[in-house]
């Protein structure tokens, strides 16, 4: 493919992809002759396809660290490093975003051919760019609208409180009329969808201290972000001291697409962070949340006496302190993934007054009755106490009522006539509802 890139330069090709491939060759990125990049034959937008059979262990491309785009390689890196103390934020992304603001609007940017692949970043279709009404209607119950509202509030706060004051002090490099909140938000989505984070180096001497280390900041890795994602992927990005390499992890036949993985991501996470979903039922990492508040609402139903109501409120207050009011129990395709929390909540909500008093005296932390890890698996759910099964079943029923109906209950035969947003919403809702219906079926008394 390096040969093809050079030929394109001779031919004077000027498409964004051709310019990018020429740039790759100029910065030392080595692309295997067994693969090529295209928009045709891929699951979405650009993708990498096998030109020849690829074997496990084959290196599909390698990129030197000098060609990566982050706050340490940008032309404004010295300034960002010098003033990093005033660029701190909850996201930790401000230095990279300032670098991107500068590079994507500079005609002299080293990464111009790379950044030109995303014209004005208008093709990004994360739910944060959907009209609020459409987002709420199509994604109701999935948890995405609430996550997006939080994102947008944080982005606006970060831009107003951190970014604007900084760029005002450096008018020779940034301009608030050009580097607007709109562009900043688009670049946040760009980082969400296309950046990579280098894993922390393992420290065998002090594992506890290792757990406390902040994650490495995100960085843009040209060519790596060309690969689309599936959970059943066939390539992995490997980090070495001098370069990053995309390595095949299982054979790929000629004509097939090469897929990376963004991690074990449920469809709601993929749509929220990347703007796409995997078609049902191929995503084995799908999950559905049952809010702890729904479990409490079910437990509090039908309480008649003031004494019992007071007891239930005290139980709820303890659970809120332990787990937070907005916490949720996460169910996957094979059972509950937050089994310890669910076990605690069920036990507390079903305690007698005396049992709760004893439990509260121990501050809720000591638990003599340990559940087997299979207790809340799909195999274990039918064997739970009837009172626990009823609580789970009715809480799930309540959660299901929070979903919208327009897309999720549509005629599957008409799927082809839906917009991409409607199809993505359908995939998220159908995956979550399928998990919840399965839990209801397993906990019916």
Number of C-alpha atoms within 10 A of each C-alpha: 17 18 10 14 21 17 13 16 15 9 9 11 14 12 12 16 18 19 20 22 25 22 20 22 17 13 15 15 23 18 24 17 15 17 22 20 22 14 14 12 14 18 14 12 13 18 23 26 24 20 19 15 13 22 14 13 13 16 21 24 20 22 23 17 17 14 20 19 22 22 24 17 16 22 16 16 16 13 12 20 13 9 12 12 9 13 19 14 16 8 10 15 18 24 25 25 22 25 20 24 20 20 20 24 15 13 10 10 15 17 22 17 20 21 19 16 15 14 11 14 16 10 10 19 18 21 25 22 16 12 10 13 10 14 20 18 17 24 28 18 21 24 16 22 22 14 14 19 13 11 15 14 10 15 17 16 13 21 17 13 13 16 23 17 14 17 16 13 10 11 10 8 13 19 15 13 7 12 18 15 18 11 16 21 19 21 21 19 23 20 20 16 20 19 19 18 12 14 11 12 8 10 11 9 8 9 10 10 10 14 12 8 9 9 12 13 18 21 21 19 21 19 20 23 17 19 23 20 24 22 18 13 18 19 24 18 18 14 14 9 7 11 15 20 21 22 20 23 17 14 15 21 15 14 14 17 23 27 24 25 17 18 12 15 20 22 31 27 19 22 23 23 22 22 21 26 23 23 15 15 12 12 20 19 16 24 26 28 20 20 18 22 19 19 25 20 14 18 21 16 9 8 12 9 9 9 11 14 15 12 18 21 15 15 21 23 14 17 22 16 9 16 15 13 14 9 16 19 18 17 23 22 21 16 21 24 17 14 20 15 19 20 16 16 23 18 16 20 22 16 15 12 14 9 12 19 15 11 16 16 10 11 11 16 11 10 10 6 8 8 12 11 12 13 17 23 20 19 12 15 22 18 15 15 11 13 14 20 21 18 22 25 23 19 22 26 18 17 21 17 10 11 19 17 15 12 21 21 11 12 8 12 7 8 14 9 10 14 10 13 20 19 20 24 27 26 24 30 26 18 28 25 21 16 21 24 14 15 26 20 13 20 23 15 15
